[in-house]
Amino acid sequence: MSLSTSTVLLVLVVVGLGGVVKGLVGFGYAIAGTAVLASLLSPTTAVALMIVPMLAANLRLLGELTGSGLRSCVGRFWPFVAAAVVGTVGGMAVLSVVPGRVVATGLGAFTLAYVVLQQDRVRVPGVAAFERTCFVETTTMKALLGFASGVVFGVSNAAVQVVAYLDSLDLDRETFAGVLAMILVGVSTVRLGVAWQFGLFEAGSTLWVSAAAAVPGVAGVALGERFRDRVDDAVLARVALALFAVIAVRLLSKGVLGV
């Protein structure tokens, strides 16, 4: 199936705006791009379209990766990274076979949960206890969290759960950058082949659009970063979360009600 010219233009605009959001508030690229596209197109197509833009936007992490950082990352977090690869493949396998309405419902629920956890007005019960219990450095927990994070990454493009886990461990910058680079760049590269194998790129047409969308995506991030200091961070974050909440409701209505 080929995407129409108007659809391609829509994708370029949405990904570019998602990049601006990322540049302005420092988060939300995957959520904004994937959720908005999923509310307008097939949710499966939306996830596939964001793969290359996300990979391109995160290539800068490689610039922070050093030999010592990579060795520290591999030695300390290989169970997490290896399980994340397996989980990502599993998530994409699920994405390739489940109905679009189920994907839309899942994306909507995840986006809404993201908004609830990111807001700072109301304390969410149970979060602190979950972090104390699960965000620990044991091999078993690393593997479990890596697999779960990979599944979420494969189905929704979201990697906020990876960042949240790493943030909780108070890592040195080299190790932090190493794990992020291996997940967001390394695993994303693997996703290209997996998505092709599972037919998520629709005979190649979606892949070319995804590659083209990386350009406005990276440009949007740079543009947003340029103006970031000129607007109050707290206001920007609240506006972004409000928009994400609206998108989440739209996805839930699409998935549950089919409208």
C-alpha positions in Angstrom: 0.0 0.0 0.0 1.4 3.4 -1.0 0.9 6.5 1.1 -0.8 9.4 -0.7 1.0 12.7 -1.2 -1.2 14.4 1.4 -0.5 11.7 3.9 3.2 12.0 3.4 3.1 15.7 3.9 1.0 15.2 7.1 3.7 12.8 8.4 6.5 15.3 7.7 4.6 18.0 9.5 3.6 15.9 12.5 7.2 14.5 13.0 8.6 18.0 12.6 6.3 19.3 15.3 7.1 16.4 17.5 10.7 17.4 17.2 9.9 20.9 18.2 8.1 19.6 21.3 11.2 17.5 22.1 13.5 20.5 21.7 11.4 22.8 23.7 10.5 20.6 26.7 13.1 17.9 26.5 10.7 15.0 26.3 7.8 13.6 24.4 9.3 13.0 20.9 8.2 9.4 20.6 4.9 10.0 22.4 4.0 13.1 20.5 4.9 11.7 17.0 3.5 8.2 17.5 0.4 9.1 19.3 -0.6 11.9 16.9 0.1 9.8 13.8 -1.8 6.9 15.4 -4.8 9.1 15.9 -4.8 10.0 12.2 -3.5 6.8 10.5 -3.2 3.1 11.2 -1.6 2.8 14.7 0.8 0.1 13.3 1.8 2.4 10.4 2.3 5.2 13.0 4.7 3.1 15.0 6.7 2.1 11.9 6.9 5.7 10.6 8.6 6.9 13.7 11.4 4.3 13.8 13.9 6.2 11.5 13.1 9.7 12.9 13.7 8.4 16.5 16.9 6.7 15.4 18.2 9.9 13.7 17.2 12.1 16.7 19.2 9.9 19.1 22.4 9.5 17.0 23.9 12.4 19.0 24.2 9.9 21.9 27.0 8.2 20.0 29.0 11.4 20.4 28.9 11.0 24.2 29.9 7.3 24.0 33.5 6.5 25.0 35.4 3.2 25.1 35.4 3.2 28.9 31.7 4.1 29.0 30.8 1.2 26.6 32.8 -1.3 28.6 31.2 -0.2 31.8 27.8 -0.4 30.2 28.3 -3.9 28.8 29.8 -5.2 31.9 27.1 -3.8 34.2 23.9 -3.8 32.1 24.2 -6.6 29.5 21.2 -8.4 31.1 19.0 -5.3 30.7 20.2 -4.6 27.1 20.0 -8.2 25.9 16.5 -8.7 27.4 15.4 -5.3 25.9 16.4 -6.6 22.4 14.3 -9.8 22.9 11.4 -7.8 24.3 11.5 -5.3 21.4 11.4 -8.1 18.9 8.5 -9.6 20.8 6.6 -6.3 21.0 7.0 -5.8 17.3 5.8 -9.3 16.6 2.7 -8.5 18.6 2.3 -5.2 16.7 2.4 -7.0 13.4 -0.6 -9.3 14.2 -3.0 -7.5 16.6 -5.9 -5.4 15.3 -5.4 -1.7 14.9 -8.1 -0.9 17.4 -6.2 -2.9 20.1 -3.0 -1.0 19.2 -4.8 2.3 19.4 -6.3 1.5 22.8 -2.9 0.4 24.1 -1.2 3.6 22.8 -4.0 5.7 24.3 -3.7 4.1 27.7 0.0 4.3 27.7 0.0 8.0 26.7 -2.5 8.8 29.4 -0.4 6.9 32.0 2.6 8.9 30.8 0.7 12.2 31.4 -0.4 11.1 34.9 3.1 10.1 35.9 4.8 13.2 34.4 2.5 15.7 36.0 3.6 17.1 39.4 0.3 18.4 40.8 -1.0 15.1 42.2 1.1 12.4 43.8 0.4 9.0 42.3 0.2 6.3 45.0 2.4 3.3 44.6 5.1 4.8 42.3 7.7 5.3 45.0 7.2 1.8 46.4 7.4 0.3 42.9 10.7 2.1 42.2 12.2 1.0 45.5 11.2 -2.6 44.8 11.9 -2.9 41.1 14.5 -0.3 40.3 17.4 -2.2 41.7 20.6 -3.6 40.2 20.2 -7.4 40.4 20.6 -9.5 37.3 17.1 -10.9 37.5 15.5 -7.5 37.9 17.6 -6.0 35.1 16.5 -8.8 32.8 12.8 -8.5 33.7 12.9 -4.7 33.4 14.8 -4.9 30.2 12.3 -7.3 28.6 9.3 -5.3 29.8 10.9 -2.0 28.5 11.7 -3.7 25.2 8.1 -4.8 24.7 6.8 -1.3 25.4 9.5 0.1 23.1 8.6 -2.3 20.3 4.9 -1.7 20.5 4.8 2.1 21.2 8.3 3.6 20.4 8.4 4.9 24.0 11.6 4.6 26.0 10.7 6.8 29.0 10.7 3.6 31.1 14.4 3.1 30.2 15.3 6.6 31.2 13.3 6.4 34.4 15.2 3.2 35.4 18.6 4.6 34.7 17.8 7.9 36.4 16.9 6.0 39.6 20.4 4.4 39.7 22.4 7.6 39.9 24.9 6.5 37.2 27.9 8.3 36.0 27.4 10.1 32.7 29.5 7.7 30.6 27.6 4.6 31.8 24.2 6.4 31.4 25.1 7.5 27.8 26.3 4.0 27.0 23.1 2.3 28.0 21.0 4.9 26.3 23.0 4.7 23.1 22.8 0.9 23.1 19.0 1.0 23.6 17.9 4.0 21.6 20.5 3.7 18.8 21.6 0.0 18.8 18.2 -1.5 19.4 16.5 1.0 17.1 18.8 -0.1 14.3 17.8 -3.7 15.0 14.2 -2.6 14.8 14.6 -1.6 11.2 15.3 -5.1 10.1 12.7 -6.6 12.4 10.0 -4.2 11.1 10.9 -5.1 7.5 10.8 -8.8 8.3 7.3 -8.4 9.9 6.0 -6.4 7.0 5.5 -3.2 9.1 7.0 -1.1 6.3 4.4 -2.1 3.8 6.7 -3.3 1.0 9.1 -0.4 1.5 6.9 2.6 1.0 6.6 3.4 4.7 10.3 3.0 5.2 11.1 5.7 2.6 8.6 8.1 4.2 10.0 7.3 7.7 13.5 8.1 6.4 12.3 11.4 4.8 10.5 12.3 8.1 13.8 12.1 9.9 14.8 15.4 8.3 12.1 17.6 9.7 12.3 15.7 12.9 15.9 16.5 13.5 15.3 20.1 12.3 12.4 20.4 14.7 14.5 19.3 17.7 17.2 21.9 16.8 14.6 24.6 16.3 12.9 23.8 19.7 16.2 23.8 21.5 17.1 27.2 20.0 14.0 28.8 21.6 13.9 26.7 24.8 15.5 29.4 27.0 12.9 32.0 25.9 9.9 30.3 27.3 9.1 29.1 30.9 9.9 25.4 31.2 7.0 24.7 33.6 4.5 26.3 31.3 5.8 24.4 28.3 5.6 21.1 30.2 2.0 21.7 31.3 0.9 22.7 27.7 2.7 19.6 26.3 1.1 17.3 28.8 -2.3 18.8 28.2 -1.9 18.1 24.5 -0.8 14.6 25.2 -3.9 14.0 27.3 -6.1 15.2 24.4 -4.3 12.9 22.1 -4.7 10.0 24.6 -8.4 10.5 24.8 -8.6 10.6 21.0 -6.7 7.3 20.7 -8.9 5.7 23.3 -12.1 6.7 21.5 -10.6 5.4 18.3 -9.6 2.1 19.9 -12.6 1.5 22.1 -15.4 3.2 20.2 -13.9 3.0 16.7 -14.5 6.7 16.1 
